[in-house]
């Protein structure tokens, strides 16, 4: 798999915060501007596993059913059409929750709740979320581009996940660690749990207590991708002036 000197077009609608990571990872291959997609050797869309219509606790695979009414799916199809028109190999990376500087979606909401002190642990909450660090998403984009020219046509779809599926509890604690070991309280009594549900509301309770999982093993097998465990990364990475 040759990733050298490939010109890569990457799009990350709603997840633009990953683009500095991508630019750093692409290096000599070269980033192609949005209006020059036809000049690319490969085009990569950073999408989201929310496109899948699977039950909680079920790890979605690339062939799992999708939500036909999803805006994410509509964006994927529009991207694929643009790639087909430009005759550029198309890769769609359906990413788990992406953690990184400027992150959006669930990770940002959770981190902000931890920072404000409005997130509380439930002792019986075993919900897990597949997650991946933005630096690994960038690495995956380069690896995907390296698959261009291997004889496969059409749209190639892969799930991109970290090395494990952390509990919401562990994600929150990892964010708290980065916030100078901010303390997160636990709602342990029946009354406290009732109050927590009242304060959270149904939407946030679903976010914090329902799993959202995906299986990223296919991409690892195809490319040798070896992602980090997000919580371990947040606890051990030494940030400096070169970190994003």
Secondary structure as GFF3:
##gff-version 3
##sequence-region A 1 244
A	DSSP	beta_strand	8	11	.	.	.	ID=ss1
A	DSSP	three_ten_helix	16	18	.	.	.	ID=ss2
A	DSSP	alpha_helix	19	26	.	.	.	ID=ss3
A	DSSP	three_ten_helix	27	29	.	.	.	ID=ss4
A	DSSP	three_ten_helix	34	39	.	.	.	ID=ss5
A	DSSP	beta_strand	42	48	.	.	.	ID=ss6
A	DSSP	three_ten_helix	49	51	.	.	.	ID=ss7
A	DSSP	beta_strand	59	60	.	.	.	ID=ss8
A	DSSP	alpha_helix	71	86	.	.	.	ID=ss9
A	DSSP	beta_strand	90	95	.	.	.	ID=ss10
A	DSSP	beta_strand	97	99	.	.	.	ID=ss11
A	DSSP	alpha_helix	105	116	.	.	.	ID=ss12
A	DSSP	beta_strand	121	122	.	.	.	ID=ss13
A	DSSP	beta_strand	131	133	.	.	.	ID=ss14
A	DSSP	alpha_helix	134	145	.	.	.	ID=ss15
A	DSSP	beta_strand	155	160	.	.	.	ID=ss16
A	DSSP	alpha_helix	168	178	.	.	.	ID=ss17
A	DSSP	beta_strand	186	187	.	.	.	ID=ss18
A	DSSP	alpha_helix	190	209	.	.	.	ID=ss19
A	DSSP	beta_strand	213	214	.	.	.	ID=ss20
A	DSSP	alpha_helix	217	223	.	.	.	ID=ss21
A	DSSP	alpha_helix	230	236	.	.	.	ID=ss22
###
